[in-house]
Amino acid sequence: MKNFLNYTLWVVIFIMLPGCTKPEDKAKKLGFNSVEQMNYVKKLGFNSMTEYEKSVLPGSGCATIEEVEHAMSEVGGDCNLLKKIRKQEAEKYDNEISYYAVVTCGQLQLHNCFEDGGLSVRNGRDFKTYTRNEIISIPGLLLSKELVFDLRNSFEIKMQNSEKDVILNLKIFEKSTNNKVYDKSAALYEVIRASN
């Protein structure tokens, strides 16, 4: 009788044990990252993550299921629309003017520091390199000792001092508060680079 009970117990364990797995293990076995994801996808009528991906990804414009879920929460599941909105937001951010720069050449007129070099500025999506002659031709700058210009959120400035015994200086200020956020000086042939 004792052997029969042991045998029956083992049969019950082997038959019932597979159905007693943890929900996390079941989710992982079906390809889900979490039990919550498994429950969400099952509510939509899919039995596995693979089945869900095959149904949802083609034609959605999304590369991953995470992108689909993010797009669902923001724009009704259209990844192409979400990408377009994000691109417009990035362009708007790049073009917002948040800073201004002040370039000086010691006590000399500014063009003296750019005898052999120039000033390169990427401001948002615009790029321009100014030679010494172009700096001289900026209205009002020939007699000025400083150049002041606005900067967008996304910018890069590069300049090299070519004047002996004079310091080239670049200061960048936050436009809304006038707080100085960058200050760099360069002696002869030194380069100043600043970017955001």
C-alpha positions as CSV (number, residue, x, y, z in Angstrom):
1,M,0.0,0.0,0.0
2,K,2.9,2.4,0.9
3,N,4.5,1.8,-2.6
4,F,1.1,2.5,-4.3
5,L,0.7,5.8,-2.5
6,N,4.3,6.8,-3.4
7,Y,3.7,5.9,-7.0
8,T,0.4,7.8,-7.0
9,L,2.0,10.9,-5.5
10,W,4.7,10.9,-8.1
11,V,2.2,10.5,-10.9
12,V,0.2,13.5,-9.5
13,I,3.3,15.6,-9.2
14,F,4.4,14.9,-12.8
15,I,0.9,15.5,-14.2
16,M,0.2,18.7,-12.3
17,L,3.7,20.2,-12.0
18,P,3.9,21.6,-15.6
19,G,0.7,23.7,-14.9
20,C,2.2,25.2,-11.7
21,T,4.8,27.4,-13.3
22,K,5.3,30.9,-12.2
23,P,3.7,33.6,-14.4
24,E,7.2,35.2,-15.0
25,D,8.4,31.8,-16.4
26,K,5.4,31.4,-18.6
27,A,5.8,35.0,-19.9
28,K,9.5,34.4,-20.7
29,K,8.7,31.1,-22.4
30,L,6.2,32.8,-24.7
31,G,8.7,35.6,-25.6
32,F,7.4,38.4,-23.4
33,N,9.6,40.7,-21.3
34,S,7.2,40.8,-18.4
35,V,3.9,39.4,-17.1
36,E,2.3,42.9,-17.7
37,Q,3.4,42.7,-21.4
38,M,2.0,39.2,-21.7
39,N,-1.3,40.2,-20.2
40,Y,-1.6,43.2,-22.4
41,V,-0.8,41.3,-25.6
42,K,-3.2,38.4,-24.6
43,K,-6.0,41.0,-24.1
44,L,-5.4,42.0,-27.7
45,G,-6.0,38.4,-28.7
46,F,-2.5,37.1,-29.4
47,N,-1.0,34.0,-27.7
48,S,2.7,34.8,-28.0
49,M,5.0,37.8,-28.6
50,T,6.1,36.3,-31.9
51,E,2.4,36.2,-33.1
52,Y,1.9,39.8,-31.9
53,E,5.1,41.1,-33.7
54,K,4.2,39.4,-36.9
55,S,0.7,41.0,-36.9
56,V,1.6,44.5,-35.7
57,L,5.1,45.4,-37.0
58,P,4.6,45.1,-40.8
59,G,3.3,48.4,-42.3
60,S,3.5,50.3,-38.9
61,G,6.7,52.1,-39.7
62,C,8.1,50.8,-36.4
63,A,11.3,48.8,-36.0
64,T,10.5,47.2,-32.6
65,I,7.5,46.3,-30.6
66,E,8.6,48.9,-28.0
67,E,8.3,51.6,-30.7
68,V,4.8,50.4,-31.5
69,E,3.7,50.5,-27.8
70,H,5.2,54.0,-27.5
71,A,3.5,55.2,-30.7
72,M,0.2,53.7,-29.4
73,S,0.4,55.8,-26.3
74,E,1.3,59.0,-28.2
75,V,-0.3,59.0,-31.7
76,G,-2.6,56.0,-32.0
77,G,0.1,53.6,-33.2
78,D,1.4,55.4,-36.3
79,C,5.2,55.3,-36.0
80,N,5.7,57.3,-39.2
81,L,3.6,60.1,-37.7
82,L,5.5,59.8,-34.4
83,K,8.9,60.1,-36.3
84,K,7.7,63.1,-38.2
85,I,6.5,64.9,-35.0
86,R,9.9,64.1,-33.3
87,K,11.8,65.4,-36.3
88,Q,9.8,68.7,-36.3
89,E,10.3,69.0,-32.5
90,A,14.1,68.5,-33.0
91,E,14.2,71.1,-35.7
92,K,12.2,73.6,-33.6
93,Y,14.6,73.0,-30.7
94,D,17.6,73.4,-32.9
95,N,16.3,76.8,-34.2
96,E,15.3,78.3,-30.9
97,I,17.7,81.2,-30.0
98,S,18.8,80.5,-26.4
99,Y,22.4,82.0,-26.3
100,Y,24.5,84.8,-27.6
101,A,28.2,84.9,-28.2
102,V,30.7,87.8,-27.7
103,V,34.0,87.6,-29.5
104,T,36.8,90.1,-28.7
105,C,40.5,90.6,-29.8
106,G,42.0,92.3,-26.7
107,Q,41.8,96.0,-27.2
108,L,42.2,95.8,-31.0
109,Q,39.6,95.7,-33.7
110,L,38.3,92.1,-34.0
111,H,39.5,91.5,-37.6
112,N,43.2,91.7,-36.3
113,C,42.9,88.3,-34.6
114,F,41.9,86.6,-37.8
115,E,44.8,87.7,-40.1
116,D,45.7,84.1,-41.0
117,G,42.5,82.3,-40.0
118,G,38.8,82.6,-39.7
119,L,35.8,82.1,-37.6
120,S,33.5,79.1,-38.3
121,V,30.0,79.0,-36.9
122,R,27.4,76.3,-37.2
123,N,24.2,77.8,-35.8
124,G,21.3,75.3,-35.8
125,R,21.4,73.9,-39.3
126,D,23.3,76.8,-40.8
127,F,27.0,76.9,-41.3
128,K,29.3,79.7,-42.3
129,T,33.1,80.3,-42.2
130,Y,34.1,84.0,-42.0
131,T,37.4,85.1,-43.4
132,R,39.2,88.2,-42.2
133,N,37.8,90.3,-45.1
134,E,34.2,89.0,-44.4
135,I,34.6,90.0,-40.7
136,I,35.7,93.5,-41.8
137,S,32.7,93.8,-44.1
138,I,30.1,93.0,-41.3
139,P,28.3,96.3,-40.9
140,G,29.6,98.4,-38.0
141,L,32.3,95.9,-37.1
142,L,35.3,97.6,-38.8
143,L,35.5,100.1,-35.9
144,S,34.1,97.7,-33.2
145,K,36.2,95.7,-30.8
146,E,33.6,93.0,-30.3
147,L,31.3,90.8,-32.4
148,V,28.0,89.9,-30.8
149,F,25.7,87.3,-32.4
150,D,22.8,85.1,-31.4
151,L,23.1,81.3,-31.1
152,R,20.5,78.6,-31.4
153,N,20.2,75.7,-29.0
154,S,22.4,73.6,-31.4
155,F,25.7,75.4,-32.3
156,E,29.4,75.0,-32.8
157,I,32.0,77.7,-33.0
158,K,35.7,77.4,-34.0
159,M,38.2,80.1,-34.2
160,Q,42.0,80.5,-34.1
161,N,44.0,83.5,-33.0
162,S,46.6,84.8,-35.4
163,E,47.6,88.0,-33.6
164,K,50.8,88.1,-31.6
165,D,50.7,89.5,-28.1
166,V,46.8,89.7,-28.1
167,I,44.3,87.4,-26.6
168,L,41.3,86.2,-28.6
169,N,38.3,85.7,-26.3
170,L,34.9,83.9,-26.7
171,K,32.2,84.3,-24.1
172,I,28.8,82.7,-24.4
173,F,25.8,83.9,-22.4
174,E,22.4,82.4,-21.8
175,K,20.0,84.9,-23.5
176,S,17.1,84.7,-21.0
177,T,19.3,85.3,-17.9
178,N,22.5,86.9,-19.3
179,N,24.5,84.3,-17.2
180,K,27.9,83.4,-18.7
181,V,28.0,79.7,-19.6
182,Y,31.3,79.7,-21.5
183,D,34.5,81.7,-21.4
184,K,37.6,80.8,-23.3
185,S,40.7,82.7,-24.3
186,A,43.4,81.9,-26.9
187,A,46.9,83.2,-27.4
188,L,48.8,83.2,-30.8
189,Y,47.7,80.1,-32.9
190,E,45.6,78.6,-30.2
191,V,42.1,77.4,-31.1
192,I,38.8,78.0,-29.4
193,R,36.0,75.5,-29.9
194,A,32.6,75.6,-28.3
195,S,29.5,73.6,-29.0
196,N,26.1,72.7,-27.7
